[in-house]
Amino acid sequence: MRATVLSDNIPWEGLEGEWGLSIYITHRDRRILLDSGASGLFLENADKLGIDLTRVDYAVLSHGHPDHSNGMEDFFRAAEGVPFYVRPGCDSCYIRREDGIGYGGIPRGAAERFGDRVVFVEGDFSPSPGVWLIPHKTPGLAAQGAADGMYTRRGGAMEPDDYAHEQSLVVETERGLVIFNSCSHAGADNIIREVGETFPGQRLLALVGGFHLFRRTDEEVRALARRIRDTGIAAIYTGHCTGERGLELLGEELGEMVHPFRTGLVMEF
């Protein structure tokens, strides 16, 4: 399995960066796009890398936030007929900002304009052999949503986000399971545990994604690092919303387990 970061906060050698994330994955005979970044930049970087996104078999949205979904319509126009697997609620996300609570989901109306392409999935779902989309199974996540300033609209009422629109992309390899969760809002340790309980007895090789630590205190990050170590996972590859200080502290606590990523980075498992 091979994964290439198409867009991330850190630019690299002619590849532009943005506050967003998009990853191209090849697994067996399938080509997968995970997230579409904050704009169509992922398409430009893919072209520079010689990656033809028109040949993608399917796309997956990790969660509804704009820094992962704003390029969705650009992808639809570039890759005709390719499905985009999402979770219900990705079009009902709201985020608290300095000027109040504003919409923070997939592009408004995208699910209606591209209704045959936006595929809502529920439960444990396998889009291709050896690949799974796993929802959160940890109770009480709305408390984390409230702390993060994230909300969802249900039945006309605004509620703290329980991240039901977030999913993990889990890929089977010969060496173990690789987990992709682009922002890990529910907590990287919880995500690892959820996947471990879903696939008992399988080795947990790596977690790839942002950890949403850029606003966390040093002690919160160190505590998370200790909990990650306790899961027994072999490695973490992280960037985007982890932040520079978060990466520094994770490195201090976890050493060689930690691999920072950037735009253009290729990961092979």
FIVO-40859 format. One line per 8 residues: their letters; for each residue x, y, z of N, C-alpha, C. Coordinates in Angstrom, 2 decimals, m for minus. Atoms other than C-alpha are relative to their C-alpha. Layout:
BEGIN
a) X/Y/Z/X/Y/Z/X/Y/Z | ...
***
This chain:
BEGIN
mratvlsd) 0.84/m1.19/0.00/0.00/0.00/0.00/0.87/1.25/0.00 | m0.77/m1.23/0.15/1.24/3.46/m0.92/m0.94/1.19/0.19 | 0.82/m1.19/m0.24/m0.10/6.82/0.28/0.84/1.25/m0.25 | m0.70/m1.24/0.34/0.90/10.24/m1.07/m0.82/1.19/0.48 | 0.68/m1.19/m0.49/0.03/13.52/0.64/m0.07/1.02/m1.14 | 0.20/m0.94/1.11/m1.46/15.78/m2.06/m0.08/1.44/0.47 | m0.01/m1.35/m0.57/m2.04/18.79/0.17/0.05/m0.10/1.52 | m0.19/m0.10/m1.45/m1.05/19.70/3.71/0.43/1.44/0.28
nipwegle) m0.41/m1.35/m0.36/m0.10/22.85/5.60/1.40/0.34/m0.50 | m1.41/m0.24/0.33/3.58/22.44/4.68/0.24/m0.23/m1.49 | m0.36/0.18/1.41/4.57/23.08/1.03/1.37/m0.67/m0.12 | m1.27/0.72/0.14/7.51/21.18/m0.43/0.43/m0.07/m1.46 | m0.67/0.16/1.28/9.76/21.48/m3.46/m0.94/0.20/m1.20 | 0.86/m0.33/1.12/7.36/23.20/m5.85/m1.45/m0.37/0.17 | 1.39/0.36/m0.30/4.20/21.75/m4.31/m0.54/1.00/1.01 | 0.57/m1.00/m0.88/1.94/24.35/m2.73/m0.66/m0.66/1.22
gewglsiy) 0.68/0.48/m1.20/0.47/23.98/0.77/m1.18/0.87/0.35 | 1.16/m0.74/m0.50/m2.76/25.09/2.47/m0.44/m0.64/1.30 | 0.58/0.59/m1.21/m4.62/24.57/5.73/m1.09/m0.97/m0.45 | 0.91/1.03/0.49/m6.22/21.35/4.56/0.78/m1.29/m0.18 | m0.66/1.30/0.16/m5.49/17.73/3.81/m0.68/m0.80/m1.10 | 0.48/0.93/1.02/m5.83/15.35/0.87/1.09/m1.04/m0.21 | m0.96/1.10/0.12/m4.17/11.94/0.48/m0.47/m0.95/m1.09 | 0.26/0.97/1.07/m3.98/9.62/m2.54/0.57/m1.35/0.43
ithrdrri) m0.38/1.32/m0.50/m3.86/5.91/m1.69/m0.17/m1.03/m1.10 | 0.16/1.17/0.87/m3.18/2.87/m3.84/0.09/m1.24/0.86 | 0.06/1.22/m0.79/m4.12/m0.49/m2.37/m0.47/m1.14/m0.90 | 0.29/1.09/0.94/m4.02/m3.70/m4.38/m0.27/0.62/m1.38 | 0.25/m0.56/1.33/m5.70/m2.73/m7.66/m0.91/1.23/0.06 | 0.91/m1.14/m0.16/m7.66/0.24/m6.26/0.76/1.30/0.24 | m0.52/m1.34/m0.19/m6.94/3.97/m6.36/m1.05/0.78/0.79 | 0.93/m0.62/m0.95/m8.51/5.95/m3.50/0.45/1.42/0.29
lldsgasg) m0.28/m1.35/m0.46/m8.73/9.66/m2.73/m0.63/0.18/1.37 | 0.50/m0.33/m1.34/m9.07/10.58/0.95/0.02/1.52/0.15 | 0.18/m1.44/m0.18/m10.40/14.14/1.32/0.44/0.79/m1.23 | m0.27/m0.84/1.16/m10.23/16.98/m1.16/0.53/1.37/0.40 | m0.64/m1.23/m0.43/m8.50/19.67/0.86/m0.94/1.19/0.11 | 0.77/m1.22/m0.17/m9.61/23.28/1.26/m0.32/0.68/m1.32 | 0.19/m0.59/1.32/m9.58/24.01/m2.48/0.36/m1.05/m1.04 | m0.43/0.92/1.04/m8.69/22.47/m5.82/1.50/m0.20/m0.06
lflenadk) m1.47/0.11/0.00/m4.99/22.64/m4.86/0.48/m1.44/m0.13 | m0.42/1.40/0.04/m4.82/18.85/m4.42/0.09/m0.50/m1.44 | m0.04/0.39/1.41/m5.56/18.46/m8.14/1.26/0.53/m0.67 | m1.21/m0.60/0.57/m2.72/20.84/m9.08/1.24/m0.76/0.46 | m1.16/0.73/m0.52/m0.25/19.04/m6.81/0.05/m1.42/m0.55 | 0.03/1.35/0.57/m1.38/15.63/m8.08/0.57/0.03/m1.42 | m0.50/m0.11/1.37/m0.69/16.78/m11.64/1.52/0.16/0.00 | m1.45/m0.18/m0.10/2.81/17.92/m10.63/0.71/m1.30/0.38
lgidltrv) m0.57/1.28/m0.45/3.40/14.51/m9.03/m0.22/m1.12/m1.01 | 0.28/1.03/1.01/2.20/12.66/m12.13/m1.09/m0.97/0.40 | 1.10/0.84/m0.45/m0.88/11.28/m10.38/m1.27/0.40/m0.74 | 1.21/m0.26/0.79/m3.97/11.02/m12.58/m1.23/m0.31/0.84 | 1.15/0.19/m0.88/m6.95/11.56/m10.31/m1.28/m0.34/m0.76 | 1.17/0.42/0.77/m9.39/10.91/m13.16/m0.15/m1.52/0.03 | 0.03/1.46/m0.04/m8.52/7.22/m12.67/m0.32/m0.55/1.39 | 0.36/0.43/m1.35/m9.54/7.13/m8.99/m1.24/m0.88/m0.05
dyavlshg) 1.16/0.89/m0.05/m11.94/4.28/m8.19/m1.10/0.54/0.90 | 0.98/m0.64/m0.88/m13.63/6.09/m5.31/0.73/0.96/0.93 | m0.52/m0.96/m0.96/m13.15/8.94/m2.84/m0.70/m0.19/1.33 | 0.53/0.11/m1.36/m13.70/9.04/0.92/0.16/1.34/0.70 | m0.09/m1.22/m0.80/m14.48/12.04/3.10/0.15/m0.39/1.46 | m0.24/0.35/m1.40/m13.01/11.77/6.58/m1.02/0.65/0.91 | 1.02/m0.72/m0.78/m15.44/14.38/7.96/m0.40/1.24/m0.80 | 0.60/m1.03/0.82/m17.46/17.35/6.80/0.69/1.35/m0.07
hpdhsngm) m0.53/m1.35/m0.12/m15.22/20.32/7.64/0.63/0.51/m1.30 | m0.39/m0.56/1.30/m14.26/22.70/4.79/1.45/m0.24/m0.39 | m1.41/0.21/0.36/m10.49/22.15/5.00/0.25/m1.41/m0.53 | m0.10/1.35/0.54/m11.18/18.56/3.91/m1.01/m0.25/m1.13 | 1.08/0.25/0.96/m14.24/18.96/1.69/m0.19/1.09/m1.05 | 0.28/m1.11/0.92/m14.04/22.30/m0.14/0.41/m0.29/m1.43 | m0.40/0.36/1.35/m12.32/20.69/m3.13/m0.88/m1.09/m0.61 | 0.86/1.10/0.45/m15.11/18.13/m3.50/m0.56/0.23/m1.39
edffraae) 0.60/m0.27/1.30/m16.80/19.81/m6.45/1.04/0.05/m1.10 | m1.10/0.05/0.97/m13.45/20.27/m8.20/0.30/m1.45/m0.39 | m0.24/1.42/0.27/m12.96/16.53/m7.88/m1.11/m0.58/m0.87 | 1.12/0.52/0.79/m16.43/15.77/m9.24/0.13/0.39/m1.47 | m0.15/m0.45/1.38/m15.71/17.85/m12.34/1.18/m0.68/m0.69 | m1.20/0.61/0.58/m12.29/16.21/m12.83/m0.17/m1.50/m0.24 | 0.13/1.46/0.06/m13.30/12.58/m12.23/m1.47/m0.37/m0.12 | 1.42/0.24/0.23/m16.67/11.90/m13.78/m0.42/m1.39/0.44
gvpfyvrp) 0.59/1.29/m0.37/m18.81/9.16/m12.29/0.57/m0.66/1.24 | m0.64/0.63/m1.15/m16.55/8.45/m9.30/m0.79/0.32/1.27 | 0.76/m0.27/m1.23/m18.45/8.03/m5.98/0.88/0.58/1.11 | m0.67/m0.61/m1.15/m17.53/9.99/m2.85/m0.76/m0.48/1.24 | 0.66/0.58/m1.17/m18.32/8.08/0.38/0.10/0.94/1.20 | 0.07/m0.94/m1.12/m19.44/10.31/3.25/m0.93/m0.57/1.07 | 0.90/0.37/m1.10/m21.26/10.01/6.58/m1.14/1.01/0.10 | 1.09/m0.95/m0.25/m24.67/11.52/7.35/0.44/1.06/1.00
gcdscyir) m0.35/m1.11/m0.89/m24.33/14.90/9.02/1.15/0.85/m0.51 | m1.12/m0.78/0.52/m21.39/16.08/6.92/m0.47/1.33/m0.60 | 0.57/m1.24/0.53/m23.72/18.77/5.53/m0.76/0.77/1.08 | 0.68/m0.67/m1.12/m24.91/19.86/9.00/0.99/0.46/1.07 | m1.06/m0.38/m0.94/m21.62/20.96/10.60/0.06/1.52/0.17 | m0.16/m1.41/m0.31/m21.18/24.33/12.31/1.19/0.17/0.93 | m1.23/m0.25/m0.76/m18.09/25.91/13.87/m0.10/1.37/0.66 | m0.01/m1.28/m0.71/m17.79/28.62/16.52/1.25/0.79/m0.39
redgigyg) m1.08/m0.91/0.37/m15.69/31.53/15.27/m0.12/1.28/0.81 | 0.00/m1.24/m0.79/m14.88/34.97/16.65/m1.29/0.80/m0.20 | 1.21/m0.77/0.28/m17.97/36.46/14.99/m1.28/m0.81/0.19 | 1.17/0.81/m0.26/m20.32/33.66/16.06/0.12/m1.39/m0.61 | 0.01/1.36/0.53/m21.31/30.18/14.91/m0.39/0.05/m1.47 | 0.26/m0.01/1.43/m21.11/29.67/11.15/0.05/m1.40/m0.59 | 0.03/1.30/0.67/m21.64/26.84/8.70/1.42/m0.50/m0.24 | m1.32/0.58/0.17/m18.69/24.45/8.50/m0.05/m1.41/m0.54
giprgaae) 0.13/1.33/0.58/m19.78/21.46/6.42/0.47/m0.04/m1.44 | m0.36/0.13/1.41/m19.33/20.25/2.85/m0.63/1.16/m0.77 | 0.56/m1.13/0.74/m20.03/22.85/0.13/m1.53/m0.06/m0.04 | 1.47/m0.04/m0.07/m23.65/23.93/0.47/m0.61/m0.44/m1.34 | 0.70/0.47/1.18/m25.90/22.10/m1.97/0.72/m1.07/m0.80 | m0.76/1.00/0.76/m23.20/19.66/m3.11/m0.72/m1.34/m0.05 | 0.69/1.28/m0.05/m25.22/16.66/m1.99/m1.19/m0.03/m0.95 | 1.12/m0.07/0.93/m28.13/17.87/m4.13/0.50/0.09/m1.45
rfgdrvvf) m0.51/m0.18/1.36/m26.10/18.96/m7.16/0.68/m1.25/m0.55 | m0.72/1.20/0.42/m24.08/15.75/m7.23/m0.57/m1.21/0.74 | 0.67/1.03/m0.80/m26.63/13.43/m5.64/0.36/m1.42/m0.37 | m0.36/1.35/0.40/m25.57/10.42/m7.68/1.44/m0.33/0.33 | m1.42/0.20/m0.29/m21.95/10.88/m6.61/0.27/m0.01/1.50 | m0.17/m0.07/m1.45/m22.32/11.67/m2.88/m0.74/m1.18/0.62 | 0.58/1.25/m0.51/m22.90/8.28/m1.24/0.10/m0.01/1.53 | 0.02/0.03/m1.46/m23.97/8.30/2.42/0.06/m1.45/0.48
vegdfsps) m0.14/1.37/m0.52/m22.82/5.20/4.33/m0.18/0.01/1.51 | 0.19/0.14/m1.45/m23.59/3.94/7.81/0.61/m1.31/0.46 | m0.59/1.20/m0.56/m22.06/1.36/10.12/1.38/m0.28/m0.57 | m1.27/0.42/0.58/m18.91/m0.57/9.17/m0.24/m0.31/m1.47 | 0.26/0.10/1.43/m18.69/m0.30/5.39/1.30/m0.28/m0.74 | m1.19/0.35/0.78/m16.22/m1.88/2.94/m0.21/0.39/m1.46 | 0.15/m0.40/1.39/m15.91/m0.02/m0.39/0.79/m0.85/m0.98 | m0.78/0.91/0.85/m13.34/m2.52/m1.72/0.67/m1.02/0.92
pgvwliph) m0.60/1.03/m0.85/m11.66/m5.72/m0.48/1.22/0.52/0.78 | m1.12/m0.41/m0.84/m9.32/m5.01/2.44/m0.03/1.45/0.42 | 0.15/m1.41/m0.39/m10.58/m1.43/2.94/m1.33/0.15/0.73 | 1.22/m0.18/m0.80/m13.08/m0.40/5.61/m0.16/1.46/0.39 | 0.34/m1.30/m0.56/m14.83/2.80/6.66/m0.70/m0.25/1.33 | 0.45/0.32/m1.36/m15.37/2.73/10.42/m0.48/1.28/0.70 | 0.49/m1.17/m0.72/m17.59/5.21/12.32/0.51/m0.02/1.44 | m0.35/m0.03/m1.43/m16.94/6.34/15.87/m0.94/m0.89/0.80
ktpglaaq) 0.76/0.88/m0.88/m18.05/3.92/18.55/0.22/0.35/1.47 | m0.28/m0.47/m1.35/m16.89/5.88/21.59/m1.14/0.87/0.48 | 1.10/m0.83/m0.50/m19.75/7.29/23.73/0.49/1.34/0.55 | m0.28/m1.27/m0.66/m19.90/10.85/25.00/0.86/0.98/m0.78 | m0.87/m0.87/0.79/m18.08/12.56/22.12/m0.54/1.42/m0.13 | 0.57/m1.35/0.07/m20.47/15.53/22.21/0.70/0.95/0.97 | m0.74/m0.85/m0.95/m18.53/16.81/25.24/1.26/0.54/m0.64 | m1.19/m0.46/0.70/m15.42/16.99/23.08/m0.38/1.03/m1.06
gaadgmyt) 0.47/m0.97/0.99/m17.39/18.75/20.35/m0.27/1.36/0.62 | 0.27/m1.26/m0.69/m18.56/21.37/22.83/1.30/0.71/0.37 | m1.29/m0.58/m0.36/m14.98/21.91/24.03/0.73/0.56/m1.22 | m0.66/m0.44/1.23/m13.79/22.27/20.42/m0.73/1.16/m0.68 | 0.79/m1.02/0.67/m16.53/24.76/19.54/m0.60/m0.49/m1.30 | 0.58/0.62/1.19/m18.01/22.34/16.99/m1.45/m0.38/0.30 | 1.42/0.25/m0.20/m21.76/21.92/16.50/m0.59/m0.70/m1.22 | 0.76/0.59/1.10/m24.29/20.05/14.36/m1.46/0.40/0.17
rrggamep) 1.41/m0.36/m0.05/m27.85/20.93/13.46/m0.84/m1.26/m0.20 | 0.89/1.15/0.07/m30.42/18.23/14.17/m1.41/0.44/0.33 | 1.39/m0.35/m0.23/m34.15/18.74/13.81/m0.22/1.47/0.27 | 0.15/m1.43/m0.17/m33.70/22.50/13.66/0.71/0.55/1.22 | m0.69/m0.45/m1.21/m31.72/22.63/16.93/1.50/m0.18/m0.16 | m1.45/0.07/0.02/m28.00/23.30/17.34/0.48/m0.78/1.22 | m0.51/0.84/m1.08/m26.19/20.63/19.40/1.51/m0.13/m0.13 | m1.43/0.27/0.10/m22.54/19.99/20.28/0.26/m1.20/m0.91
ddyaheqs) m0.31/1.03/0.98/m20.97/17.87/17.57/0.52/m1.26/0.70 | m0.49/1.28/m0.52/m20.56/14.19/18.49/0.86/m0.72/m1.04 | m0.89/0.49/1.07/m18.49/13.68/15.31/m0.50/m1.28/m0.66 | 0.57/1.14/0.72/m20.89/11.14/13.84/0.31/0.07/m1.49 | m0.33/m0.16/1.41/m19.88/12.57/10.45/1.47/m0.34/m0.29 | m1.41/0.34/0.16/m16.24/11.54/11.02/0.16/m1.52/m0.10 | m0.22/1.43/0.15/m14.98/8.14/9.88/1.49/m0.28/m0.20 | m1.36/0.46/0.22/m11.73/6.19/9.83/0.04/m0.89/m1.24
lvveterg) m0.28/0.86/1.15/m10.41/4.67/6.62/1.06/m0.99/0.44 | m0.89/1.04/m0.51/m8.80/1.36/7.58/0.40/m0.91/m1.16 | m0.52/0.77/1.12/m6.57/m0.51/5.13/0.80/m1.19/0.52 | m0.72/1.21/m0.38/m5.38/m4.09/5.51/1.28/m0.12/m0.82 | m1.26/0.28/0.67/m1.71/m4.74/4.68/0.56/m1.31/0.55 | m0.60/1.26/m0.46/0.50/m7.79/5.08/0.58/0.14/1.39 | m0.62/m0.22/m1.30/2.08/m6.22/8.17/m0.98/0.43/1.08 | 0.98/m0.44/m0.98/m1.10/m5.00/9.84/m0.93/1.05/m0.57
lvifnscs) 0.99/m0.98/0.41/m3.81/m2.35/9.72/0.58/1.41/0.03 | m0.35/m1.42/0.03/m3.14/1.24/8.66/m1.30/0.78/0.09 | 1.19/m0.79/m0.26/m5.70/3.74/9.98/0.23/1.42/m0.49 | m0.03/m1.40/0.41/m6.38/7.07/8.29/m1.18/0.70/0.66 | 1.06/m0.84/m0.55/m8.34/9.68/10.25/0.52/1.43/0.00 | m0.69/m1.22/0.39/m7.63/13.14/8.95/0.14/1.06/1.08 | m0.11/m0.98/m1.08/m8.32/15.26/12.06/m0.11/m0.61/1.40 | 0.04/0.72/m1.28/m8.94/12.71/14.82/m0.67/0.82/1.10
hagadnii) 0.69/m0.82/m0.99/m11.44/14.97/16.58/m0.40/m0.80/1.24 | 0.44/0.82/m1.12/m12.57/12.07/18.76/1.16/m0.43/0.90 | m1.17/0.41/m0.77/m9.02/11.59/20.05/0.73/m1.13/m0.68 | m0.76/1.02/0.72/m6.25/9.64/18.35/m0.01/m1.33/0.74 | 0.00/1.24/m0.78/m6.17/7.11/21.19/m1.34/m0.72/m0.10 | 1.32/0.63/0.15/m9.93/6.53/20.97/m0.16/m0.65/m1.36 | 0.11/0.52/1.36/m9.70/6.02/17.22/0.77/m1.31/m0.13 | m0.80/1.23/0.03/m6.93/3.44/17.58/m0.74/m1.12/0.74
revgetfp) 0.72/1.01/m0.79/m8.94/1.65/20.26/m1.24/m0.50/m0.75 | 1.19/0.39/0.75/m12.12/1.69/18.14/0.34/m1.02/m1.09 | m0.39/0.90/1.09/m10.32/0.06/15.23/0.49/m1.33/0.57 | m0.47/1.24/m0.62/m8.60/m2.46/17.51/m1.14/m0.88/0.45 | 1.15/0.78/m0.45/m11.95/m3.51/18.96/m0.83/m0.50/m1.17 | 0.74/0.43/1.19/m13.49/m3.72/15.48/0.69/m1.16/m0.69 | m0.80/1.06/0.64/m10.67/m5.96/14.22/0.88/m0.68/1.05 | m0.78/0.60/m1.10/m9.61/m7.98/17.29/1.06/m0.96/m0.53
gqrllalv) m1.07/0.91/0.35/m6.31/m9.81/17.03/0.88/0.47/m1.13 | m0.81/m0.49/1.10/m4.99/m7.78/14.10/0.99/1.06/0.50 | m1.03/m0.96/m0.40/m1.79/m5.78/14.41/m0.37/1.39/m0.49 | 0.25/m1.39/0.36/m2.21/m2.00/14.43/1.33/0.61/m0.41 | m1.30/m0.42/0.53/0.59/m0.79/12.19/0.22/1.50/0.12 | m0.21/m1.45/0.00/0.04/2.97/11.91/m1.32/0.74/0.01 | 1.09/m0.96/0.11/m2.34/5.89/12.39/0.55/1.19/m0.78 | m0.41/m1.10/0.87/m2.09/8.56/9.67/m1.05/1.09/0.06
ggfhlfrr) 0.95/m1.10/0.03/m3.69/11.99/10.01/0.38/1.12/0.94 | m0.17/m1.07/m0.97/m3.93/15.25/11.87/m0.63/m0.40/1.33 | 0.47/0.37/m1.34/m4.51/15.05/15.63/m0.73/1.14/0.71 | 0.75/m1.13/m0.55/m6.20/18.45/16.21/0.58/0.45/1.35 | m0.68/m0.36/m1.24/m3.64/19.52/18.82/0.46/1.45/0.02 | m0.59/m1.34/0.11/m2.86/23.07/17.68/m0.51/0.96/1.07 | 0.50/m0.84/m1.08/m4.96/24.52/20.51/0.08/m0.70/1.36 | m0.10/0.75/m1.26/m4.13/21.95/23.20/1.18/0.49/0.83
tdeevral) m1.12/m0.33/m0.88/m1.94/22.62/26.24/1.07/m1.06/m0.11 | m1.09/0.97/0.04/1.42/20.94/26.55/m0.34/m1.26/0.78 | 0.31/1.18/m0.81/0.15/18.66/29.29/m1.06/m0.86/m0.68 | 1.01/0.77/0.73/m2.88/17.65/27.22/0.65/m0.83/m1.11 | m0.69/0.72/1.07/m0.58/16.69/24.34/0.83/m1.14/0.56 | m0.82/1.06/m0.60/1.79/14.76/26.58/m0.87/m1.15/0.52 | 0.91/1.04/m0.49/m1.14/12.91/28.17/m0.52/m0.85/m1.15 | 0.45/0.73/1.18/m2.44/11.98/24.72/1.11/m0.93/m0.50
arrirdtg) m1.11/0.82/0.46/1.00/10.73/23.73/0.14/m1.26/0.83 | m0.09/1.18/m0.87/1.07/8.42/26.73/m1.13/m0.99/m0.29 | 1.12/0.89/0.31/m2.37/7.08/25.86/0.20/m0.68/m1.36 | m0.31/0.61/1.30/m1.28/6.51/22.25/0.99/m1.14/0.18 | m0.98/1.05/m0.25/1.72/4.53/23.48/m0.67/m1.23/0.59 | 0.67/1.12/m0.67/m0.57/2.40/25.63/m0.87/m0.83/m0.96 | 0.81/0.77/0.96/m2.63/1.37/22.57/0.81/m1.12/m0.65 | m0.85/1.00/0.64/0.35/m0.61/21.27/0.21/0.21/m1.48
iaaiytgh) m0.20/m0.24/1.43/0.25/0.93/17.79/1.49/0.21/m0.28 | m1.42/m0.02/0.30/3.60/0.76/16.02/0.51/1.38/m0.39 | m0.49/m1.28/0.49/3.79/4.23/14.43/m1.15/0.96/m0.23 | 0.96/m1.03/0.37/1.99/7.52/13.83/0.65/0.92/m1.02 | m0.41/m0.95/1.03/2.26/9.76/10.76/m0.95/1.17/0.10 | 0.93/m1.08/m0.32/0.88/13.19/11.51/0.49/1.36/m0.47 | m0.27/m1.37/0.43/0.68/16.81/10.39/m1.29/0.79/0.06 | 1.21/m0.80/0.09/m2.02/19.32/9.39/m0.33/0.63/1.35
ctgergle) 0.46/m0.67/m1.21/m3.94/20.28/12.57/0.70/m0.46/1.27 | m0.81/0.36/m1.18/m1.42/18.61/14.90/0.79/1.21/0.46 | m0.75/m1.21/m0.33/0.62/21.82/14.75/1.45/m0.27/0.34 | m1.43/0.15/m0.24/4.34/22.41/15.20/0.30/m0.39/1.44 | m0.25/0.32/m1.40/4.25/22.38/18.99/m0.50/m1.40/0.33 | 0.50/1.35/m0.23/2.11/19.25/19.01/0.97/m1.05/m0.51 | m0.98/0.94/0.55/4.60/17.48/16.76/1.24/m0.08/0.87 | m1.18/m0.03/m0.86/7.47/18.57/18.96/m0.21/m0.82/1.26
llgeelge) 0.28/0.70/m1.25/5.83/17.24/22.11/m0.22/m1.50/m0.23 | 0.18/1.43/0.31/4.73/13.97/20.49/1.36/m0.66/m0.23 | m1.34/0.54/0.22/8.33/13.48/19.36/0.75/m0.22/1.29 | m0.68/0.15/m1.29/9.62/14.05/22.87/m0.52/m1.21/0.76 | 0.61/1.09/m0.77/7.20/11.51/24.31/0.11/m1.36/m0.70 | 0.12/1.27/0.73/7.10/8.87/21.55/1.20/m0.32/m0.88 | m1.24/0.27/0.72/10.46/9.21/19.82/m0.21/m0.42/m1.44 | 0.00/0.44/1.40/10.87/7.24/16.60/m1.35/m0.52/m0.47
mvhpfrtg) 1.36/0.35/0.44/7.18/6.28/16.58/m0.60/1.08/m0.87 | 0.64/m1.16/0.61/6.41/9.76/15.25/0.67/0.34/m1.33 | m0.48/m0.37/1.33/6.73/10.61/11.54/m0.82/1.20/m0.48 | 0.75/m1.15/0.50/5.74/14.16/10.48/m0.23/m0.10/m1.50 | 0.20/0.01/1.44/4.16/14.55/7.07/m0.11/1.42/m0.55 | 0.00/m1.25/0.74/4.11/17.32/4.47/m0.58/m0.27/m1.38 | 0.46/0.17/1.37/2.79/17.94/0.98/1.06/m0.75/m0.82 | m0.89/0.78/0.84/4.30/15.39/m1.40/0.62/m1.21/0.66
lvmef) m0.59/1.15/m0.69/5.34/12.89/1.27/m0.64/m1.30/m0.49 | 0.47/1.33/0.39/5.06/9.25/0.13/0.23/m0.95/1.17 | m0.07/0.99/m1.08/4.32/6.60/2.78/m0.29/m1.37/m0.59 | 0.22/1.35/0.49/4.66/2.91/1.98/m0.09/m0.95/1.17 | 0.23/0.96/m1.08/3.34/0.13/4.18/m0.10/m1.41/m0.60
***
